[in-house]
Amino acid sequence: MAVRVLGIDPGLTRCGVGVVDVAPNRTATLVDVTVLRSSPELPLEQRLLLLSRGLEEMMDRHKPAFVAIERVFAQHNVRTVMGTAQISGVALLLAAQRGLTVTLHTPSEVKAAITGYGSADKAQVGAMVARVLGLSEVPKPADAADALALAICHAWRTGASGGTLPTADGLAGGALTPAQAAWRAAERGAAASAVPRRLKR
C-alpha cells in the first residue's frame, strides 16, 4: 500500500507544497503540487496567516501520513532565514495539531536522495523529480519541484513506504524502476560524499 507524504519548501514569499504517493517498491506518483504566496507588503502576521491557511487546506484535503520540511540553515541573508524559520514553525504546529509525524531534511540530504549528488543544482533536482514522477515537464517554479523532492526524499530515506529495494543478487531477473535506480544511485552518492565537517566556533 502506498504512503502519502506532504513536502514543504518553506518561504514567506513563496512556499512550495507537494504531495506524493510512494509505493513499497519506491515508485512515486504525483498527487498535487502548489506554491503558496504572500506579498512582502503585508504585515508579517498577515503573511503567516495567509500561508497557514494554504497549508491547512493542503493537509486537510490530502490527509498525508507524513510531513517533510526542509531544515533551515544559516545564510548571509538574515531576513530570509527568519522568514523561512517562521513559516517552518507554522507548518510544524499545523502538522502537530493533526497528529502528523514531521521530519526535517537538509538540502544536501534531499539532493543526494533525488540525484545521487549532494551538491546538485536546482535544475538537476527538478529534472530528476520529473523523471521519478513520470512528468513530461519539470514542475515550476523551483519551489514546487523542491517540495516534491522533499516528499520523495522522505519516503526513500526513511523507508516510510515500506518494502525494500532489490538486492544485488535479485537484480539479474529484471531492471530497476526509475525510482529504484535513483535511490540506488543516491545511496552510492551519499556514501561517497560523506565527509566529516568541522563546526565553526
Helices and strands as residue ranges (DSSP letters): E 3-9, E 14-22, E 28-37, H 44-62, E 66-70, H 78-97, E 101-105, H 107-115, H 122-133, H 142-158, G 168-173, H 178-192
